[in-house]
Amino acid sequence: MSTADHYTYRVRYSLEDSQHVATIVEFPGLSWLADDPVEAFKGALQLLSEVLDDMQHTGEVPPVPLGEREYSGKFQVRIPPEAHRRLATEAAEQCISLNRLVSERLSAV
């Protein structure tokens, strides 16, 4: 079983709350507010630790942390035919495959 520190956290400042908010990507319903970003992170970490303990006691299976998941490197995406044509033309002009062009663009994000 994964521990709370294996999950993906984000800390940002919330103008609405006038505090820092920490969220856990794999648990979108959980968050923690604090005046300090480090305290927000620590609060979210402790909260998730308690949630994982509760899940273990009730027999629930928590989501696998993003960092522990296996990725094949393949996924399908649907785009409008015009965009497909434009990308294929650009790839041909650069003498590279469409796959390479799209991979380079996505890797640059």
C-alpha positions in Angstrom: 0.0 0.0 0.0 1.3 3.5 -0.9 1.9 6.0 1.8 0.6 9.6 1.7 3.9 11.0 0.6 3.7 9.0 -2.7 0.9 11.1 -4.0 0.9 14.2 -6.2 0.4 17.5 -4.3 -0.1 21.0 -5.7 0.0 24.2 -3.6 -1.2 27.5 -4.9 -2.4 30.8 -3.4 -6.2 31.3 -3.5 -7.3 34.9 -3.8 -10.8 33.8 -2.9 -9.7 32.3 0.4 -6.7 34.7 1.0 -4.7 31.5 1.9 -2.6 28.9 0.3 -4.5 25.8 -0.7 -2.9 22.3 -1.1 -4.7 19.7 -3.2 -3.9 16.1 -4.0 -4.2 15.2 -7.7 -5.4 11.6 -7.1 -8.0 12.7 -4.5 -9.7 15.7 -6.1 -12.1 16.2 -3.2 -9.4 16.8 -0.6 -7.7 20.1 0.1 -6.1 22.0 3.0 -5.9 25.8 3.6 -3.2 27.6 5.5 -1.5 31.0 5.6 1.8 29.4 4.8 2.4 27.2 1.7 4.5 24.7 3.6 1.8 24.4 6.3 -0.8 23.9 3.6 1.2 21.0 2.2 1.8 19.5 5.6 -1.9 19.7 6.4 -2.9 18.0 3.1 -0.3 15.3 3.8 -1.6 14.6 7.2 -5.2 14.7 5.9 -4.4 12.2 3.2 -2.6 10.0 5.7 -5.8 9.8 7.8 -7.9 9.2 4.8 -5.7 6.3 3.7 -5.8 4.8 7.2 -9.7 5.0 7.1 -9.7 3.4 3.7 -7.5 0.6 4.9 -9.8 -0.1 7.9 -12.9 -0.1 5.7 -11.4 -2.3 3.0 -11.4 0.4 0.3 -8.7 0.4 -2.3 -7.0 3.8 -2.7 -6.0 5.0 -6.2 -2.5 4.2 -7.3 -0.3 7.3 -7.1 0.6 8.8 -10.4 4.3 8.2 -9.8 3.7 4.5 -9.3 1.6 3.9 -12.4 2.9 2.2 -15.5 2.7 4.3 -18.7 3.0 2.7 -22.2 3.9 5.9 -23.9 0.9 5.5 -26.2 -2.5 7.3 -26.2 -5.0 8.2 -28.8 -6.3 11.7 -29.3 -9.0 12.9 -31.7 -8.5 16.2 -33.4 -10.5 18.0 -36.2 -9.6 16.8 -39.7 -8.3 20.3 -40.6 -5.8 20.2 -37.7 -4.7 16.7 -38.7 -4.1 17.9 -42.3 -2.2 20.9 -41.0 0.1 18.8 -38.7 0.7 16.2 -41.4 1.7 18.9 -43.9 4.0 20.5 -41.3 5.6 17.1 -40.6 6.1 16.4 -44.3 7.7 19.9 -44.8 10.1 19.1 -41.9 10.8 15.6 -43.3 9.7 14.0 -40.0 6.9 11.7 -39.1 3.6 13.1 -37.8 4.2 11.1 -34.6 7.6 12.7 -34.1 6.1 16.2 -34.7 3.3 15.7 -32.2 5.5 14.1 -29.7 8.0 17.0 -29.8 5.1 19.5 -29.4 3.6 17.6 -26.4 7.0 17.2 -24.8 7.6 20.9 -24.9 4.5 21.6 -22.8 
